[in-house]
Amino acid sequence: YASQLSLGLSSDETSEPYETKKLTAQIYTIDPVLDYGLIPLENQTIGYMIYTDFVFRGNTSLEQLNHVFQTLKAANIDEFILDLRYNQGGYIFAVKQLCSLLAPEEVVENEELLIYKNWNKEYQEKYADNPAQLEEHFDKTVPIDARLNLKRLWIITSNVTASAAEMLISALSPYMEVNVVGDITMGKNM
């Protein structure tokens, strides 16, 4: 956690360093959208996005995601491929945002149930009178010009796809056709 670090480089473990490098700590923010774009295929336009983490850094991370979806929506895509191969999860808030950008318009506008949380016995009883702790709903405050209003979605997975990524698949399945292509996901139970 130092603000600076010096590294000595040598040709083996016992020789004196032949060079010293100073490294300065910096804050680095990873954009969870590794890549996105359009795939032209015959008479269709297919949108594609590889999403690596369900991050939430306040409005900044949501604005980045909204911008990507505004670009895809403006291209009038016919199909959408969401690549979650390297996604091991993250924040429920980011899942809610992404689901609200993908789902059919009426589901988002009606703020349908996205997920129901099932806690251990102690917390389930504690939250029994507070539905906000037990449920998450689609968010109709996501920008309309970024909502794809899909009826069908293609998701690519791998054996490290986990947690919030798996939750997105389960949460969208009751409301739209979700086609999962790839490896069996991790099966993380959180």
C-alpha positions in Angstrom: 0.0 0.0 0.0 3.0 2.3 -0.4 2.7 5.3 -2.7 6.1 4.3 -4.3 8.0 1.1 -4.6 11.6 0.5 -5.8 12.4 -2.8 -7.6 16.0 -4.0 -8.2 16.6 -6.0 -11.3 19.4 -8.6 -11.4 20.3 -11.5 -13.6 19.9 -14.1 -10.8 18.9 -14.2 -7.1 22.3 -13.5 -5.6 23.7 -10.8 -7.9 23.5 -7.1 -7.1 20.8 -5.2 -9.0 22.0 -4.0 -12.4 19.0 -1.6 -12.6 16.5 -0.1 -10.2 13.0 0.8 -11.2 10.7 3.1 -9.3 7.0 2.4 -9.4 4.4 5.0 -8.4 1.0 3.9 -7.2 -2.0 5.0 -9.3 -5.7 4.5 -9.2 -6.8 2.4 -12.1 -10.5 1.9 -12.9 -11.4 -1.1 -15.0 -14.2 -0.6 -17.5 -16.3 -3.8 -17.3 -17.3 -3.4 -20.9 -14.2 -5.1 -22.5 -15.5 -4.6 -26.0 -18.8 -4.0 -27.9 -19.8 -3.6 -31.4 -22.0 -4.6 -34.3 -21.8 -7.8 -36.4 -23.4 -7.5 -39.8 -24.9 -10.8 -40.9 -26.9 -11.0 -44.2 -29.9 -8.8 -43.6 -29.5 -8.5 -39.8 -27.4 -6.4 -37.4 -26.3 -8.2 -34.3 -25.1 -6.3 -31.2 -22.3 -7.8 -29.1 -20.9 -6.9 -25.7 -18.3 -8.6 -23.5 -19.0 -7.7 -19.9 -16.4 -8.8 -17.4 -17.7 -7.6 -14.0 -20.9 -6.4 -12.5 -19.3 -3.3 -11.0 -21.0 -0.4 -9.3 -18.9 2.8 -9.0 -21.9 5.1 -8.6 -23.1 6.9 -11.7 -19.8 6.6 -13.5 -20.1 2.8 -14.2 -23.8 3.1 -15.0 -23.2 6.0 -17.5 -20.6 3.9 -19.2 -23.1 1.0 -19.6 -25.9 3.4 -20.7 -23.6 4.9 -23.4 -22.8 1.4 -24.8 -26.5 0.6 -25.0 -27.5 3.9 -26.5 -25.0 3.2 -29.3 -26.3 -0.3 -29.8 -30.0 0.9 -29.8 -29.2 3.6 -32.3 -27.9 0.9 -34.6 -31.3 -0.8 -34.6 -29.9 -4.2 -33.8 -32.0 -7.3 -34.5 -30.3 -9.6 -32.0 -27.9 -9.2 -29.1 -25.1 -11.4 -27.8 -23.9 -10.8 -24.2 -20.5 -12.4 -23.6 -20.2 -13.4 -19.9 -17.3 -15.9 -20.3 -14.9 -14.0 -18.0 -17.6 -12.6 -15.6 -17.4 -13.9 -12.0 -20.1 -11.7 -10.7 -20.4 -8.5 -8.7 -23.0 -6.1 -7.4 -26.8 -6.8 -7.6 -27.3 -3.1 -8.5 -25.3 -3.6 -11.7 -27.3 -6.7 -12.5 -30.5 -4.7 -12.1 -29.2 -2.0 -14.4 -28.1 -4.4 -17.1 -31.3 -6.5 -16.9 -33.4 -3.3 -17.2 -31.4 -2.3 -20.4 -32.1 -5.8 -21.9 -35.6 -6.8 -20.9 -38.9 -6.2 -22.8 -40.1 -2.6 -22.3 -43.4 -3.6 -20.5 -41.4 -5.7 -17.9 -39.2 -2.7 -17.1 -42.0 -0.1 -17.1 -44.1 -2.3 -14.8 -41.1 -2.8 -12.5 -41.7 -6.5 -12.5 -39.9 -8.7 -9.9 -36.3 -9.3 -10.9 -35.1 -11.5 -8.0 -36.4 -12.7 -4.7 -33.7 -13.1 -2.0 -33.9 -16.0 0.3 -31.8 -15.4 3.5 -31.0 -17.7 6.3 -33.8 -18.2 8.9 -32.6 -15.3 11.2 -32.4 -12.7 8.4 -35.5 -14.0 6.6 -37.5 -13.4 9.8 -35.8 -10.0 10.3 -36.7 -8.9 6.8 -40.2 -10.3 6.7 -41.7 -6.9 7.3 -39.4 -5.1 4.8 -40.0 -6.4 1.3 -37.3 -4.1 0.0 -34.7 -6.4 1.6 -36.3 -9.5 0.0 -36.9 -8.3 -3.5 -35.3 -6.5 -6.4 -37.4 -5.2 -9.3 -36.6 -3.9 -12.8 -35.6 -0.3 -12.8 -37.7 2.0 -15.0 -35.4 4.9 -14.4 -32.8 3.5 -16.8 -32.7 5.8 -19.9 -35.4 4.9 -22.5 -32.9 5.7 -25.3 -30.6 2.9 -24.0 -33.2 0.2 -23.5 -33.0 -2.6 -26.1 -36.4 -4.0 -25.4 -35.4 -7.5 -26.4 -37.6 -10.5 -26.8 -34.6 -12.8 -27.2 -31.1 -12.8 -25.8 -28.0 -14.9 -26.5 -25.5 -15.3 -23.7 -22.0 -16.9 -24.0 -20.7 -18.5 -20.8 -17.7 -20.4 -19.5 -16.8 -22.5 -16.5 -15.8 -19.3 -14.6 -19.1 -17.5 -15.3 -20.5 -17.1 -11.8 -22.7 -15.4 -9.2 -24.3 -12.2 -10.5 -23.8 -13.4 -14.1 -25.7 -16.6 -13.3 -28.3 -14.5 -11.6 -28.8 -12.4 -14.7 -29.6 -15.5 -16.7 -32.1 -16.8 -14.1 -33.7 -13.4 -13.6 -34.3 -12.7 -17.3 -35.5 -16.2 -18.2 -39.1 -15.7 -17.1 -39.5 -12.6 -19.2 -37.8 -13.4 -22.4 -36.1 -16.1 -24.4 -32.6 -16.5 -23.0 -30.3 -18.8 -25.1 -27.1 -19.8 -23.2 -24.2 -21.0 -25.3 -20.9 -22.3 -24.0 -19.7 -24.1 -20.9 -21.7 -25.0 -17.8 -21.3 -22.1 -15.4 -19.6 -22.3 -12.0 -22.8 -22.7 -10.0 -21.8 -20.3 -7.3 -24.5 -20.3 -4.7 -24.3 -16.6 -3.7 
